[in-house]
């Protein structure tokens, strides 16, 4: 049994007695270096480092895979150009270190690197795990430093700022600083202002009273011009574009209160409003910051997709030798080797090898899927079991991963009708509230001039329609992200709203309700051959065909020659010098001029194998219903929907599927224009139609439907025309989407009702002078945060569970060789 080094987890060579006592037990080490480092940790009183490391699984086996040839890429001058800085013979860079659990990790990393000859400086920032290293280039290479870190139990890679992520982080830091400045200075300004109030003004001299007014003004000025700058910038933008938002009313409230306070500080008469300005700004900034962070969390799944690709890959040359290159150097039709546990770098087709591929981050399918030669693989997915040789078919923006990101961004950018109505309502409400504030202000000016400004200020604050504007888009963003994690990619923004209006659903058959993959179910020999030999002959012929039927016969053990395909009839060729035909019974028997026998039964699809003397064997093929098709139809019936099955296949098969699933109406042998005519007739009756399909002949139907869903295995054209794509090909996900659509509708209605009630009730209370600006600011922030938190409930979805398998083999009396016309 191979013993792993206690420090670095590499194998301990036999007969190497490197041991040390750690945590009261003797431990084995692979080399004197690991033994010395471990002993130094123990002698320094930091033996608990190993305990924390073990608890957190921060060991080399749990760290990201790094290969020696991948580390060597970091020594190339063109690669180092972006993150290594030269200062004469010295080089310095910043590394991101993974596996750090406590301060002992920082001590170990710095001490180990500084002990190396040529390393001038090593400083680790424990808060963000960034390591600054400076070294002499003539004594060490960067890959050697990375290997040294790996040797002591840490994985490191060059840290390079992503511009979008850095901009987002900078915006968050600025928003937090603005919030901090507002909170700190408001507290001081409030103390200065309160000292001028009659309740606290005890023996306050006029000179000190004047000084406190000016102190409050100077403390409030940074709040207005720094902390509240985003409000004023937004208001100017809105006025230029003639598009009113909450920034207009907020800016009027803050600016008006600040100018009124300045007038009081100069004239010495009236009330100071600086404490109100500071508190108002603090509440608004706090609410906006929390909303910002909440919305960022809902978009986390989309952001993760961008970072799925590996930095490098193994490219094979003409002799089959592997070379580690950067991903940017990869070209179309290159052959790459994907090792077990590695991420597939580009879309491609498997040339050699069989393995399982984990596509969970893209499709939501939590089980790895088997892949074999000829199958397509997607960039960003994980190779699980064994090595694969893949030919690159798409790179960069042409990959499926990039297409998914673009479609998801398009769906999130589009506003459905409900969101557009909410935006228009918010603008009209803001315009109405501004008019009311002006009218009520004039009225209060005649009734009580001292209170007029406070009333107007409270009205401006209380009636900011931010909650109304946030109610719909926040809920839609959260629901879209949740559905993507389940495996349904929304490519247009109206899907969730449209699913609540659907009353009719049209299904395609092959590839949608059925798996679209014929399986060999029976072999009936007719001559002297046994079943195995008959299958070997048939598989040899079918191995030369690209038709989907050929996959049902598996791999060929024999070699077929002179194979030619007769469209609509079958295949003809020679195997072991024997002429053979497989396909349509009459055509196959024409080779021997013998009559075609009757198939064993009427179920399924039967192909006949014959030679130049006699028929040899029947081969029965069946398609299967998807295991979760019945659950989807049950969900449709529970909603009272009318269900249709429209297919290009023959009527007996179509009606068999319809009977098995309880579909209301079924029609077969339909051309694309005939399917479209049925859809147009249904829409002419006022019905809202959902279409689920996958073929090229379904494209007109998908494009014309109110809501359309394409299977993940559909043609590129079908996926492009559909409103949503079922990435994981599981119909059960559509059931979850129907539930999510209803939940989203409820949440949106709840948000809109709450926002309308809040704004509708606050307006008369503020106009009556019953609400102060401070309470109005607090209520507005709480209202906005309430709708955001309510929408975030849609981000919590149960993990998808695979339904119990229910075999449902169906008859498929289709033509022998032409592809399905579903």
DONU-356919 format. One record per residue (C-alpha): residue in three letters; x, y, z. Coordinates in steps of 0.5 Angstrom, whole numbers, padded with zeros to 4 digits, always signed. Each point is the difference from the previous one (the first is absolute). Layout:
BEGIN
ALAXYZ/...
//
This chain:
BEGIN
UNK+0000+0000+0000/UNK+0003+0007-0002/UNK+0000+0005+0006/UNK-0001+0007-0002/UNK+0004+0006+0003/UNK-0003+0003+0006/UNK+0002+0007-0002/UNK-0001+0000-0008/UNK-0004-0007-0001/UNK+0005-0002-0005/UNK+0002-0008+0000/UNK+0006-0001+0005/UNK+0005-0004-0004/UNK+0001-0007+0004/UNK+0006-0001+0004/UNK+0000+0008+0002/UNK+0000+0001+0007/UNK-0002+0007+0001/UNK-0004+0001+0006/UNK-0002+0005+0005/UNK-0005+0000+0006/UNK-0006+0005-0002/UNK-0006+0000+0005/UNK+0002-0005+0004/UNK+0001-0005-0005/UNK+0006-0002-0005/UNK-0001+0002-0007/UNK+0003-0002-0007/UNK+0003+0005-0004/UNK+0003-0001-0008/UNK+0006+0004+0001/UNK+0004+0004+0005/UNK-0003+0006-0002/UNK-0007-0002+0002/UNK+0003-0003+0006/UNK+0004+0007+0002/UNK-0006+0004-0002/UNK-0004-0004+0005/UNK+0005+0000+0005/UNK+0000+0008+0000/UNK-0007+0001+0000/UNK+0000-0005+0007/UNK+0006+0004+0003/UNK-0003+0006-0002/UNK-0006-0002+0004/UNK-0005+0000-0006/UNK-0002-0007+0000/UNK-0007+0001+0000/UNK+0001+0003-0007/UNK-0001-0008-0002/UNK-0006-0001+0004/UNK-0003+0006-0003/UNK+0002-0002-0007/UNK-0003-0007+0001/UNK-0006+0003+0002/UNK-0001+0005-0006/UNK+0003-0005-0005/UNK+0005+0005-0002/UNK+0005-0005-0003/UNK+0003-0002-0007/UNK-0005-0005-0001/UNK-0006+0005+0001/UNK+0003+0005-0004/UNK-0001+0002-0007/UNK+0004-0005-0005/UNK+0007+0004-0002/UNK+0005-0004-0005/UNK+0007+0001-0001/UNK-0001+0002-0007/UNK-0005+0005+0002/UNK+0004+0003+0005/UNK+0006+0001-0005/UNK-0005+0004-0005/UNK+0001+0006+0005/UNK+0007+0000-0001/UNK-0001+0003-0007/UNK+0001+0007-0001/UNK-0006+0001-0004/UNK-0004-0003+0005/UNK+0003+0004+0006/UNK-0001+0006-0004/UNK-0006+0002+0004/UNK+0001-0002+0007/UNK+0008+0000+0001/UNK+0004+0007+0001/UNK+0007+0000-0001/UNK+0005+0005+0004/UNK+0007-0002-0003/UNK+0002-0007+0002/UNK-0006-0001+0005/UNK-0007-0002-0002/UNK-0007+0001+0004/UNK-0007-0002-0001/UNK-0006-0001+0004/UNK-0003-0007+0001/UNK-0007-0003+0002/UNK+0001-0005+0005/UNK-0005-0006+0002/UNK+0000-0004+0006/UNK+0001+0005+0005/UNK-0004-0001+0007/UNK+0004+0004+0005/UNK+0005+0005+0002/UNK+0005-0006+0001/UNK-0001-0001-0008/UNK+0003+0007-0001/UNK+0006-0001+0005/UNK+0001-0007-0004/UNK+0000+0003-0007/UNK+0004+0006+0002/UNK+0005-0004+0004/UNK+0001-0005-0006/UNK+0001+0005-0006/UNK+0005+0004+0004/UNK+0004-0006+0002/UNK+0001-0001-0008/UNK+0006+0003-0003/UNK-0001+0006-0004/UNK-0007+0002+0003/UNK+0000+0007+0002/UNK-0007+0001+0003/UNK-0006-0004+0001/UNK-0006+0003+0003/UNK-0007-0003+0001/UNK-0006+0004+0001/UNK-0005-0005+0004/UNK-0006+0004-0001/UNK+0000-0001-0008/UNK+0005-0006+0000/UNK+0005+0004-0005/UNK+0007-0001+0000/UNK+0005+0005-0002/UNK+0007-0003-0002/UNK+0006+0003-0002/UNK+0006-0005-0002/UNK+0007+0000-0005/UNK-0002-0002-0006/UNK+0007-0004-0001/UNK-0001-0004+0006/UNK-0007-0002-0001/UNK-0006+0000-0005/UNK-0007+0001+0002/UNK-0002-0007-0001/UNK+0005-0002+0005/UNK-0003+0004+0005/UNK-0007-0002-0002/UNK+0003-0007+0001/UNK+0003+0001+0007/UNK-0007+0003+0002/UNK-0003-0006-0003/UNK+0005-0005+0004/UNK-0002+0003+0007/UNK-0008-0001-0001/UNK-0002+0007-0004/UNK-0002+0001-0007/UNK+0001+0007-0003/UNK-0001+0003-0007/UNK+0001+0007-0002/UNK-0005+0005+0002/UNK-0002+0005-0006/UNK-0006+0004+0001/UNK-0006-0001-0004/UNK-0002+0007-0002/UNK-0008-0001+0001/UNK+0001-0003+0007/UNK+0005+0005+0002/UNK-0005+0005-0003/UNK-0005-0003+0004/UNK+0004+0000+0006/UNK+0002+0007+0000/UNK-0007+0002-0001/UNK-0001-0004+0006/UNK+0005+0003+0004/UNK-0002+0007-0002/UNK-0007-0001+0002/UNK+0002-0003+0007/UNK+0005+0007+0001/UNK-0006+0004-0002/UNK-0004-0003+0005/UNK+0005+0000+0005/UNK+0002+0007-0001/UNK-0008+0002+0001/UNK-0001-0004+0006/UNK+0006+0003+0004/UNK-0001+0007-0002/UNK-0007+0000+0001/UNK+0001-0002+0007/UNK+0004+0006+0001/UNK-0004+0004-0004/UNK-0006-0002+0004/UNK+0003+0001+0007/UNK+0002+0007-0002/UNK-0007+0002-0003/UNK-0003-0003+0007/UNK+0004+0005+0004/UNK-0004+0005-0004/UNK-0007-0002+0002/UNK-0004+0004+0005/UNK+0000-0007+0005/UNK+0008+0000+0000/UNK+0001+0007-0001/UNK+0002+0001+0008/UNK+0004+0007+0000/UNK+0003-0001-0007/UNK+0003+0007-0002/UNK-0002+0003-0007/UNK+0007-0001-0002/UNK+0000-0007+0002/UNK-0006-0001-0003/UNK+0002+0003-0007/UNK+0007-0005+0000/UNK-0005-0006+0001/UNK-0004+0002-0006/UNK+0006+0001-0004/UNK+0003-0007+0003/UNK-0006-0004-0002/UNK+0000+0003-0007/UNK+0007-0001-0001/UNK-0001-0008+0002/UNK-0006+0000-0004/UNK+0004+0002-0007/UNK+0004-0006-0001/UNK-0006-0004+0001/UNK-0004+0004-0005/UNK+0006+0000-0005/UNK+0003-0006+0001/UNK-0005-0005+0003/UNK-0006+0002-0004/UNK+0004+0001-0007/UNK-0003-0006-0003/UNK-0007+0003+0001/UNK+0001+0007-0003/UNK+0004-0004-0006/UNK-0006-0004-0001/UNK-0005+0006+0000/UNK+0004+0004-0005/UNK+0000-0006-0005/UNK-0007-0001+0001/UNK-0002+0007-0001/UNK+0005+0000-0007/UNK-0004-0007-0002/UNK-0007+0003+0002/UNK-0001-0007+0004/UNK-0002+0001+0008/UNK+0003-0004+0005/UNK+0001+0000+0008/UNK+0006+0004-0001/UNK-0004+0006-0002/UNK-0004+0000+0006/UNK+0006-0002+0005/UNK+0004+0005-0003/UNK-0005+0006+0001/UNK-0001-0002+0007/UNK+0007-0001+0002/UNK+0002+0007-0004/UNK-0006+0004+0003/UNK+0001-0002+0007/UNK+0008+0001-0001/UNK-0002+0007-0003/UNK-0005+0002+0006/UNK+0005-0002+0005/UNK+0005+0005-0003/UNK-0005+0005+0000/UNK-0001-0001+0007/UNK+0008+0000+0002/UNK+0001+0006-0004/UNK-0006+0004+0002/UNK-0001-0003+0007/UNK-0007-0001+0000/UNK-0004-0006-0002/UNK+0001-0007+0002/UNK+0007-0004-0002/UNK-0002-0006-0005/UNK+0007-0003+0000/UNK-0002-0006+0005/UNK-0005-0001-0005/UNK+0004+0000-0006/UNK+0005-0005+0003/UNK-0005-0005+0003/UNK-0004+0000-0007/UNK+0007-0001-0004/UNK+0002-0006+0005/UNK-0007-0003+0000/UNK+0000+0000-0008/UNK+0007-0002-0001/UNK+0000-0006+0005/UNK-0007-0002-0004/UNK+0004+0001-0007/UNK+0006-0004+0003/UNK-0004-0006+0002/UNK-0004+0000-0006/UNK+0006+0000-0004/UNK+0003-0006+0004/UNK-0006-0004-0001/UNK-0001+0001-0007/UNK+0008-0002-0001/UNK-0002-0007+0003/UNK-0005-0001-0004/UNK+0004+0001-0006/UNK+0006-0005+0003/UNK-0002-0006-0005/UNK+0001+0004-0006/UNK+0006+0003+0002/UNK+0003-0007+0002/UNK-0001-0003-0007/UNK+0005+0005-0003/UNK+0006-0003+0004/UNK-0001-0007-0001/UNK+0005-0001-0006/UNK+0007-0002+0002/UNK+0006+0004-0001/UNK+0004-0005-0004/UNK-0001-0007-0003/UNK+0004-0005-0003/UNK+0000+0000-0008/UNK+0002-0006-0004/UNK+0005+0000-0006/UNK+0000-0004-0006/UNK+0004-0005+0004/UNK-0005+0000+0005/UNK+0005+0003+0005/UNK-0003+0005+0005/UNK+0002+0007+0001/UNK-0003+0005+0006/UNK-0002+0006-0003/UNK-0004+0006+0002/UNK-0008+0000-0002/UNK+0001+0006-0005/UNK+0005-0004-0004/UNK-0005-0005-0002/UNK-0003-0001-0007/UNK-0006-0003-0003/UNK+0001-0007-0002/UNK+0006-0001+0005/UNK+0000-0006+0004/UNK+0000+0000+0007/UNK+0001-0005+0006/UNK-0005+0001+0006/UNK+0003-0004+0006/UNK-0005-0002+0005/UNK-0002+0005+0005/UNK+0002+0006-0005/UNK-0005+0005-0003/UNK-0001-0001-0008/UNK+0003+0006-0003/UNK-0004+0001-0006/UNK-0006-0003-0004/UNK+0002-0006-0003/UNK-0002-0007-0003/UNK+0003-0006+0004/UNK+0005-0004-0005/UNK+0003-0005+0005/UNK-0002-0002+0007/UNK-0006-0001+0004/UNK-0002+0003+0007/UNK-0005+0004+0004/UNK-0001+0008-0001/UNK-0003+0004+0006/UNK-0004+0005-0003/UNK-0004+0003+0006/UNK+0003+0007+0000/UNK-0003+0001-0007/UNK-0006-0005+0000/UNK-0002-0001+0007/UNK+0000-0008-0001/UNK+0004-0002+0006/UNK+0002-0007-0002/UNK+0006+0000-0005/UNK-0002-0003-0007/UNK+0003-0005-0004/UNK+0004+0002-0006/UNK+0003-0004-0006/UNK+0004+0001-0006/UNK-0004+0004-0005/UNK-0004+0004+0006/UNK+0000+0007+0000/UNK+0003+0004+0007/UNK-0001+0007+0002/UNK+0006+0005+0003/UNK-0001+0001+0007/UNK-0002-0007+0002/UNK+0004-0005+0004/UNK+0003-0007-0002/UNK-0001-0005+0005/UNK+0003-0007-0001/UNK+0005-0001-0005/UNK+0004+0004-0006/UNK-0003+0003-0006/UNK+0002+0002-0006/UNK-0004+0006-0003/UNK+0000+0003-0007/UNK-0001+0008+0001/UNK-0007+0002-0004/UNK-0001+0007+0004/UNK+0004+0005+0004/UNK-0001+0006+0003/UNK-0007+0004-0001/UNK-0002-0006-0005/UNK+0000-0005+0006/UNK-0007-0002+0003/UNK+0003+0003+0007/UNK+0000+0006-0003/UNK-0007+0000-0004/UNK-0003-0002+0007/UNK+0003+0006+0003/UNK-0002+0004-0005/UNK-0007-0002+0000/UNK-0001+0000+0007/UNK+0003+0007+0000/UNK-0005+0002-0006/UNK-0006-0003+0005/UNK+0002+0004+0006/UNK+0001+0006-0004/UNK-0007+0000-0004/UNK-0006+0002+0004/UNK-0007-0003+0000/UNK-0006+0004-0001/UNK-0002+0000+0008/UNK+0007+0003+0001/UNK-0001+0005-0005/UNK-0007+0002+0003/UNK+0004+0000+0007/UNK+0005+0005-0003/UNK-0005+0004-0003/UNK-0005+0000+0006/UNK+0006+0002+0004/UNK+0002+0006-0005/UNK-0007+0003+0000/UNK-0001-0001+0008/UNK+0007+0004+0001/UNK-0003+0005-0005/UNK-0007+0000+0004/UNK+0004+0001+0007/UNK+0004+0005-0002/UNK-0006+0004-0002/UNK-0003-0001+0006/UNK+0006+0002+0004/UNK+0000+0007-0003/UNK-0008+0000+0001/UNK+0000-0002+0007/UNK+0006+0004+0001/UNK-0003+0007-0002/UNK-0006-0002+0004/UNK+0004-0001+0007/UNK+0003+0006-0002/UNK-0006+0004+0001/UNK-0002-0004+0006/UNK+0006-0001+0004/UNK+0007+0003-0004/UNK+0004-0003+0006/UNK-0002-0007-0002/UNK-0001+0000-0007/UNK+0007-0002-0002/UNK+0000-0006+0005/UNK-0006-0002-0004/UNK+0003+0001-0007/UNK+0006-0004+0002/UNK-0004-0006+0003/UNK-0004+0000-0006/UNK+0006+0000-0004/UNK+0003-0006+0004/UNK-0006-0004+0001/UNK-0002-0001-0007/UNK+0006-0002-0003/UNK-0002-0006-0005/UNK+0006-0004+0001/UNK-0004-0006+0003/UNK-0004+0000-0006/UNK+0005+0000-0005/UNK+0004-0005+0004/UNK-0006-0005+0001/UNK+0000-0003-0007/UNK+0007+0000-0003/UNK+0003-0003+0007/UNK-0005-0006+0000/UNK+0001-0002-0007/UNK+0008+0001+0001/UNK-0001-0005+0006/UNK-0004-0005-0004/UNK+0004+0000-0006/UNK+0006-0002+0004/UNK-0004-0005+0003/UNK-0002-0003-0006/UNK+0007+0000-0003/UNK+0002-0004+0006/UNK-0005-0005-0001/UNK+0002-0001-0008/UNK-0005+0005-0003/UNK+0003+0005-0004/UNK-0005+0006-0001/UNK+0002+0004-0007/UNK-0005+0005+0000/UNK-0003+0004+0006/UNK-0008-0001-0001/UNK+0001-0008+0002/UNK-0002+0000+0007/UNK-0006+0005-0001/UNK-0002-0004-0006/UNK+0000-0007+0003/UNK-0006+0003+0005/UNK-0004+0002-0006/UNK+0001-0007-0004/UNK-0007-0004-0001/UNK+0003-0005-0005/UNK+0006-0004-0001/UNK+0003-0003-0007/UNK+0005-0005+0001/UNK+0004-0003-0006/UNK+0001-0008+0001/UNK+0007-0002-0002/UNK+0006+0003+0004/UNK-0005+0003+0005/UNK-0005-0004+0003/UNK+0004-0006-0002/UNK+0007-0001+0000/UNK+0001+0000-0007/UNK+0005-0005+0000/UNK-0002-0007-0002/UNK+0003-0006+0004/UNK+0001-0007-0003/UNK-0005-0004+0004/UNK-0001-0007-0003/UNK+0004-0004-0006/UNK-0004-0006-0003/UNK+0004-0004-0005/UNK-0003-0003-0006/UNK+0005-0005-0002/UNK+0006-0004+0002/UNK+0004+0006+0003/UNK-0001+0001+0008/UNK-0002+0007+0003/UNK+0007+0002+0001/UNK+0003-0001-0007/UNK-0006+0003-0003/UNK+0001+0006+0005/UNK+0008+0001-0002/UNK-0002+0000-0008/UNK-0005+0005+0001/UNK+0004+0004+0005/UNK+0006+0000-0006/UNK-0005+0003-0005/UNK-0003+0005+0005/UNK+0007+0002+0002/UNK+0001+0004-0006/UNK-0006+0004+0000/UNK-0001+0007+0004/UNK-0008-0002+0001/UNK-0003+0000+0007/UNK-0002-0007-0001/UNK+0007-0002-0001/UNK+0002+0002+0008/UNK-0005-0006+0002/UNK+0004-0005-0003/UNK+0007+0002+0004/UNK+0007-0001-0002/UNK+0002-0005-0005/UNK+0004-0006+0000/UNK+0000-0001-0007/UNK+0002+0004-0006/UNK-0005+0002-0005/UNK+0002+0002-0008/UNK-0003+0003-0006/UNK-0005+0003+0005/UNK-0005+0005-0003/UNK-0007+0003+0002/UNK-0006+0000-0003/UNK-0004+0005+0003/UNK-0007-0002+0003/UNK+0002-0007-0001/UNK+0006-0002+0003/UNK+0007-0002+0000/UNK+0004-0005-0005/UNK+0007-0003+0000/UNK+0005-0006+0001/UNK+0002-0003+0007/UNK+0005-0006-0001/UNK-0001+0000-0007/UNK-0008-0001+0001/UNK-0005+0005-0003/UNK-0005+0003+0005/UNK-0005+0005+0000/UNK-0004+0002+0006/UNK-0006+0005+0001/UNK-0007+0000-0004/UNK-0002-0008+0000/UNK-0002+0000-0007/UNK+0006+0004-0003/UNK+0005-0005+0005/UNK-0004-0006-0003/UNK+0001+0003-0007/UNK+0007-0002+0000/UNK-0001-0008+0000/UNK-0007+0001-0004/UNK-0004-0003+0006/UNK-0006+0002+0003/UNK+0000+0005+0006/UNK-0002-0004+0007/UNK-0005+0003+0004/UNK+0003+0004+0006/UNK-0001-0004+0007/UNK-0005+0005+0003/UNK-0003+0007-0002/UNK+0004+0004+0006/UNK+0006+0004-0001/UNK+0005+0000-0006/UNK+0002-0006-0004/UNK+0006+0000-0004/UNK+0002-0006-0005/UNK+0007-0003-0001/UNK+0000-0004-0006/UNK+0006-0003-0005/UNK+0000-0002-0007/UNK-0004-0007+0002/UNK-0005+0002+0005/UNK-0002+0004+0006/UNK+0004-0001+0006/UNK-0002+0004+0006/UNK-0005+0005+0003/UNK+0002+0006+0004/UNK-0005+0003+0005/UNK+0001+0008+0002/UNK-0004+0004+0004/UNK+0000+0007+0003/UNK-0002+0001+0007/UNK-0004+0006+0004/UNK+0004+0004+0004/UNK+0000-0002+0007/UNK-0003+0007+0002/UNK-0005+0001-0006/UNK-0006-0003+0004/UNK+0002+0005+0006/UNK+0000+0006-0005/UNK-0007-0002-0003/UNK-0003-0001+0007/UNK+0002+0007+0002/UNK-0003+0003-0006/UNK-0006-0004+0001/UNK+0000+0003+0007/UNK+0000+0007-0003/UNK-0006-0001-0004/UNK+0004+0000-0007/UNK-0002-0003-0006/UNK+0006-0004-0003/UNK+0001-0002-0007/UNK+0005-0005-0003/UNK+0003+0002-0007/UNK+0005-0004-0004/UNK+0002-0001-0007/UNK+0000-0008+0002/UNK-0005-0005-0002/UNK-0006+0000+0004/UNK+0000-0006+0003/UNK+0006+0002+0004/UNK-0003+0007+0002/UNK-0006-0003+0002/UNK+0003-0005+0004/UNK+0004+0005+0004/UNK-0006+0004+0001/UNK-0004-0006+0003/UNK+0006-0001+0005/UNK+0001+0007+0002/UNK-0008+0002+0000/UNK+0001+0006-0005/UNK-0006+0003-0002/UNK+0001+0001-0008/UNK+0005-0004-0004/UNK+0002+0001-0008/UNK+0005-0004-0004/UNK+0003+0001-0007/UNK+0000+0007+0001/UNK+0005+0005-0004/UNK+0003+0006+0003/UNK-0005+0004-0003/UNK-0006-0004+0002/UNK+0003+0000+0007/UNK+0000+0008+0000/UNK-0007+0000-0003/UNK-0003-0004+0006/UNK+0004+0005+0005/UNK-0003+0006-0004/UNK-0007-0003+0000/UNK+0001-0001+0008/UNK+0002+0008+0001/UNK-0006+0002-0005/UNK-0004-0003+0006/UNK+0003+0004+0005/UNK+0005-0005+0003/UNK+0007+0001+0003/UNK+0004-0005-0003/UNK+0006-0003+0003/UNK+0005-0004-0005/UNK+0005-0006+0002/UNK+0004-0002-0006/UNK+0007-0002-0002/UNK+0000-0001-0008/UNK+0002+0005-0006/UNK-0008-0001-0002/UNK-0002+0002+0007/UNK+0004+0007-0001/UNK-0007+0004-0003/UNK-0004-0003+0005/UNK+0005+0002+0006/UNK+0001+0007-0003/UNK-0008+0001-0001/UNK-0002-0002+0007/UNK-0001+0004+0006/UNK+0005-0003+0004/UNK+0005-0006-0003/UNK+0005-0004+0003/UNK+0005-0004-0004/UNK+0003-0007+0003/UNK+0008+0001+0001/UNK+0001-0005-0005/UNK-0004+0004-0005/UNK+0003+0002-0006/UNK+0004+0007+0000/UNK-0006+0004-0004/UNK-0005-0003+0005/UNK+0004+0002+0006/UNK+0001+0007-0003/UNK-0007+0001-0002/UNK-0003-0002+0007/UNK-0002+0004+0006/UNK+0004-0005+0005/UNK+0004-0006-0001/UNK+0000-0006+0004/UNK+0007-0001+0001/UNK+0000-0007+0004/UNK-0005-0003-0004/UNK-0005-0002+0006/UNK-0007+0002-0001/UNK+0000+0000+0008/UNK+0003+0007-0001/UNK-0006+0002-0003/UNK-0004-0002+0005/UNK+0004+0004+0005/UNK+0000+0006-0005/UNK-0008+0000+0001/UNK+0001+0000+0007/UNK+0005+0006+0000/UNK-0004+0004-0005/UNK-0006+0000+0005/UNK+0005+0001+0006/UNK+0003+0006-0004/UNK-0007+0003-0002/UNK-0002+0000+0007/UNK+0006+0003+0003/UNK-0001+0006-0006/UNK-0007+0001+0002/UNK+0002+0000+0008/UNK+0006+0005-0002/UNK-0005+0004-0004/UNK-0005+0000+0005/UNK+0005+0002+0006/UNK+0003+0006-0004/UNK-0007+0003-0002/UNK-0003-0001+0007/UNK+0007+0003+0003/UNK+0000+0006-0005/UNK-0008+0001+0000/UNK+0000+0000+0007/UNK+0006+0005+0001/UNK-0002+0005-0004/UNK-0006+0002+0004/UNK+0003+0000+0006/UNK+0006+0004-0002/UNK-0004+0005-0003/UNK-0004+0000+0007/UNK+0007+0002+0003/UNK-0001-0007+0004/UNK+0007-0003-0002/UNK+0006+0004+0001/UNK+0006-0001-0006/UNK+0004-0004+0005/UNK-0006-0005+0000/UNK-0001+0000-0007/UNK+0007-0001-0002/UNK+0000-0006+0005/UNK-0007-0003-0003/UNK+0003+0001-0007/UNK+0006-0004+0001/UNK-0004-0005+0004/UNK-0005-0001-0006/UNK+0006-0001-0005/UNK+0003-0005+0004/UNK-0006-0004+0001/UNK-0002-0001-0007/UNK+0008-0002-0001/UNK+0000-0005+0005/UNK-0007-0003-0002/UNK+0002-0001-0007/UNK+0007-0003+0002/UNK-0005-0006+0003/UNK+0000-0002-0007/UNK+0007-0001+0000/UNK-0001-0006+0005/UNK-0002-0006-0004/UNK+0000-0008+0002/UNK+0006-0004-0003/UNK-0003-0003-0007/UNK-0001-0008+0002/UNK-0001-0005-0006/UNK-0006-0003+0000/UNK-0001-0008+0001/UNK+0001-0003-0007/UNK-0006-0003-0003/UNK+0001-0004-0006/UNK-0005+0002-0006/UNK+0003-0003-0006/UNK-0005+0002-0006/UNK-0001-0003-0007/UNK+0003+0004-0005/UNK-0002-0002-0007/UNK+0004+0005-0004/UNK+0004-0001-0006/UNK+0006-0004+0000/UNK+0006+0005-0002/UNK-0003+0007-0001/UNK+0001+0004+0006/UNK-0006+0002+0004/UNK-0004+0005-0002/UNK-0003+0002+0007/
//
